[in-house]
Amino acid sequence: MRITLGSGAATQVSSANSDQWYYWTDAWQQNEKKALKELNDGAYVEFDNINDALAWLNDPE
């Protein structure tokens, strides 16, 4: 399987992981870079337990 990226570059994805073609799209790669930057910048929330995490997720604010 061959995938052409938005930059015009092409990459080869083996048939073993061709079901993960989306990983190589520009949108996925841009979001991956954004997520790594947020992690490096400390822009995340840590929880001591699952109940605190669920409460945070369910908070409408």
C-alpha positions as CSV (number, residue, x, y, z in Angstrom):
1,M,0.0,0.0,0.0
2,R,1.4,3.4,-0.9
3,I,0.0,6.6,0.6
4,T,0.8,10.1,-0.7
5,L,0.8,12.7,2.0
6,G,-0.4,16.3,1.5
7,S,3.1,17.5,1.2
8,G,3.5,15.4,-1.9
9,A,5.8,13.0,-0.2
10,A,4.9,9.3,-0.4
11,T,5.4,6.7,2.2
12,Q,5.1,2.9,2.0
13,V,2.9,1.1,4.5
14,S,3.3,-2.6,4.7
15,S,0.3,-4.8,4.2
16,A,0.7,-5.9,7.8
17,N,-0.4,-2.5,9.0
18,S,-2.4,-1.2,6.1
19,D,-5.5,-1.0,8.3
20,Q,-3.7,1.9,10.0
21,W,-3.5,4.1,6.9
22,Y,-5.1,7.0,8.8
23,Y,-2.0,7.3,11.0
24,W,-0.1,8.6,8.0
25,T,-2.6,11.3,7.0
26,D,-1.7,15.0,7.4
27,A,-4.6,15.5,9.8
28,W,-3.5,12.7,12.1
29,Q,0.2,13.8,12.1
30,Q,-0.8,17.4,12.9
31,N,-2.9,16.3,15.8
32,E,-0.1,14.0,17.0
33,K,2.3,16.9,17.0
34,K,-0.2,19.0,18.9
35,A,-0.7,16.3,21.5
36,L,3.0,15.9,22.0
37,K,3.4,19.7,22.4
38,E,0.6,19.8,25.0
39,L,2.2,16.9,26.9
40,N,5.6,18.7,26.9
41,D,4.0,22.0,28.0
42,G,2.2,20.2,30.9
43,A,-1.3,20.9,29.4
44,Y,-3.0,17.9,30.9
45,V,-4.8,16.8,34.0
46,E,-3.7,14.0,36.3
47,F,-6.1,12.0,38.5
48,D,-5.5,9.9,41.6
49,N,-8.3,7.5,40.8
50,I,-10.9,6.6,38.2
51,N,-13.8,8.3,40.1
52,D,-12.0,11.7,40.0
53,A,-11.3,11.2,36.3
54,L,-15.0,10.4,35.6
55,A,-16.2,13.3,37.7
56,W,-13.9,15.6,35.6
57,L,-15.2,14.2,32.4
58,N,-18.8,14.6,33.4
59,D,-18.3,18.2,34.7
60,P,-20.2,20.5,32.2
61,E,-17.7,23.3,32.6
